Amino acid sequence: MGTYWQRARRIVAHTVLHADDTPRRIALGAAIATFVAFLPLMGVQTVVSIALAALVRANKAICVPTVWITNPATAVPIYSACYALGRFVLRGHLAAGGIDVEKQVLGQLAQHHGWGRFVDPAFWKDAFNAAVQVGADLWVGCALAGVVFGTVAYFVVGWAVVKYRARHRRHLLRRGLLRRSSAPVGVSRSQDAPGPHA
């Protein structure tokens, strides 16, 4: 599992930092994908995130790796936490038996083993049934978590892209591969301000 997360982190970081777009559009795409990733929409989350990104003119390529924060390997712990959050928000407390409900309903997903779950229709059926059974508690918790982590992703990714491009530009200047009068590397000439607030 550790190797999987390291590989996934490298893929996402490389995609984000090397995307050919403005920092604001990249940050917005990452924020949208992160928000959608926390919604119980496994199976259609990629399509939903790309559609939303296209609607607001955010970077769509960033959505593909980012939205898979939730996948068959992470669904149970993430959705369990979101369900508990939603239950607390809507009911004011974790009602008796709440943890048992999580184990019983969301535990259906853990019965599917291996990466073959991606192409197993039974897994997606169980995922959908789990989302329906836990209802409002899950959706509210997922939406809240998505908003919080999506907002964090927007500012962190925007900051990271700006910092990376500035460092890369300094590196090229030191090596004499870039004239000082040229535009910052990877920044669209139509955008004056590089930050996520542009």
C-alpha positions, 0 to 999 in steps of 0.5 A: 500500500505504501508503494501505491501511495508513493507512486500515486503521489508522484503521478499527481505531483508531476501532472500538476506541476507540469500542466501547460496552463495558468496556475489559477486554472490548474488550482481550480481543476484540482479543487473541483476534482478533490471535491468530486472525489469525496462524493459517493460517485465512484464509477462516474467521478471522473466524468463528473469532475471533467464536466464541471471543470469544462463548465468553469473553464478549469484545467481538465487534465488535472481532474483525471489523477486527482479525482482518484483520491477515492478508489476501491482501496480507499473507499471504505475508510474515507466514506466511513469518516464522511458518514460519521461526520454527516451523522454528527452534523445532522443528528448532533451526535453519533447515535448508538450503533452508528459504527456498526452501521458503517461496518455493515453497510460500507463493509460490503465494499471490503468484500471485493479484493484486488484491483480487479474490483475496477472491472467487477460490476458487483463492486460498483453495484455494492458501492451504489447500494451502500450510498443509497442505504446510508443516505443523507448522512453520507452525502452531507459528510462527503459534501462537507469534506469535499468543500474543505479539502477542495478549498485546501487543494485550490490554495495549496496547488496554486501556491505550489505551481507558482513556486515551482515555476519560479524555481524552474525559471531561476534554474534556467536563467542560471544555466543561460537557457532563458532570457530575462525578458521572456515570459515565465515558464509555463505561464500563459501570456494572456494571464498577468497574475500567476497566482490562484487568485488571478 
